Each structure stands twice: as structure tokens, then as C-alpha cells.
Amino acid sequence: MTEILLKKIDILRDEIKWWRNMFLIIISTFIGGIISISQNKLILNFVEIIIGIVLFMALIFSMIKVKQAQTEQYKLFDKLRRNKWK
């Protein structure tokens, strides 16, 4: 039972790491876009606005996925701790 819980926790850690990396990629894309617009290297038009909205939705989705994975990980840690003290 302990090995199964540890394996699930390890899988959740990898998932959290992946979603956090996605979060950082999206943030860096936003920053790059803002810098490009401020230096007049990128002209703001309809396509860039749509891309920005999609990136913003992906940012929110990645934050939700990280939160869900962390709560699941905390539940597994609690279950592991309870099994250890039995």
C-alpha cells in the first residue's frame, strides 16, 4: 500500500512540475509580447488579441490543474501518514 501511494505521489509531482513549467512558459510569452508591443516590433491586431485571450485562458487552466494536483497530493500524503502510524 505504501509503495502504491508513493508511486501516485511521484506521478503527481511530475504533473505539478509540468503544469508549473507551462505556467512559466505562458508568463514569459506574455512578457515577450508586451515588450515587443512596447518597442513597436509587434503591431497589435485582432489575431494577437485572440492569441492573448487563448494564452490567458491557458494560464488560468494551468493554475487550476496545479491546484487540483496539489490537493490530491496532500490527500495522498495524509493517507500515507495515517497508514504509517497504524
N, C-alpha and C positions, 0 to 999 in steps of 0.2 A: 504494500500500500504506500509506503514511504517513497519507494522508487518511482511509482507512478505519479505521485504528487510532485516530486522533484522534477520529473520529466515535463509535466504540464507547466510548471513554473518556468522552466528553461525555455519552453516554446513561447510562453507569454512574454518573457524578457526579450526574445528575438523580435517578436511582433511589436512590442513597445519601442524597441530600438529602431525598427524600420519606419514606423509611423512618425517618430520624432525626427528622423532624418528627412522624411517627406515634409514635415513642418518647416524644418530649416531650409530646405530647397525652395519652398514656396515663399518664405520670408525673403530669402536672398533674391528671388525673382522679382518680388515687389520692389525691393530696394534698387535693383538694377534698372527696372522700368522707370522708377521715379527719378533716378539720376540721369537716365537717357532723355527723359522728357525735359528735365531742368536744363540740360545742356543743348537742347534743340536738336538732338540726334534722332529723336523719335517723334513723329507727328501723331498727336492724339486724335484718333478717329474711331469710328464705330467698331471696327474689328478689335482694336486694343481695349476698348471698354468692355466688350464681350469677354475677351481673354481675362481681363482683370476680375470680372464678376465670377467667371468659372474658377479662377485661382482662389478667390475669396471663399467660394463655397467649398473648394477642396481643402482650404485651410481650416475651416470650421469642421469639416468631416474628419480631418486628421486629428484635431483636438478631441473630438468626441470618441474616436476609436482609441486614442491613448488613454482617455479617462476610463472607458469601459474595460480595457485590458488591465489597467492598474487596479481597478476594483476587483476584478476576477483574481488577479494575482494576490491581493490582500486576503481575499476569502480563502484561497488555497494555502497561504501562509498560516492563517488562523487554524484551518483544518489540520495542517501539518503539526502545528504547535499542540493542538489538542490531542492528536494521536501520539505524540511523543511523550506526553505526561501521563498517559493511561497506564 
